[in-house]
Amino acid sequence: MNGGNGDGCVLFDRMLKAGWGVLLNDPDPYPMALLAAEDAAGDQLAEVRVAPDFKLSASSALAWVADEFRQPD
């Protein structure tokens, strides 16, 4: 997964990995983070910007996947 520090991962039974990282060198004046998902082969399935205080947990990652990788609220 691209970017940042503070990466967290959650592994699902279908070998899906979700990660989160703060963008430290982003030219955007507002701090952002990336939420990304990869399959077992490491191919990126989705990537969305989220607030830097987004809390990645098993339940938030599962909700994101269930919502077809739409931008979380």
ChimeraX attribute file (.defattr): number of C-alpha atoms within 10 A of each C-alpha:
attribute: neighborCount
match mode: 1-to-1
recipient: residues
	/A:1	19
	/A:2	15
	/A:3	17
	/A:4	16
	/A:5	12
	/A:6	11
	/A:7	16
	/A:8	14
	/A:9	18
	/A:10	17
	/A:11	15
	/A:12	14
	/A:13	6
	/A:14	8
	/A:15	12
	/A:16	19
	/A:17	21
	/A:18	28
	/A:19	21
	/A:20	28
	/A:21	23
	/A:22	23
	/A:23	18
	/A:24	12
	/A:25	9
	/A:26	13
	/A:27	8
	/A:28	8
	/A:29	6
	/A:30	8
	/A:31	15
	/A:32	19
	/A:33	22
	/A:34	21
	/A:35	29
	/A:36	22
	/A:37	23
	/A:38	18
	/A:39	16
	/A:40	12
	/A:41	8
	/A:42	12
	/A:43	11
	/A:44	16
	/A:45	13
	/A:46	15
	/A:47	19
	/A:48	14
	/A:49	17
	/A:50	19
	/A:51	15
	/A:52	16
	/A:53	10
	/A:54	18
	/A:55	13
	/A:56	18
	/A:57	14
	/A:58	14
	/A:59	11
	/A:60	15
	/A:61	25
	/A:62	16
	/A:63	14
	/A:64	18
	/A:65	15
	/A:66	10
	/A:67	11
	/A:68	10
	/A:69	18
	/A:70	13
	/A:71	12
	/A:72	15
	/A:73	7
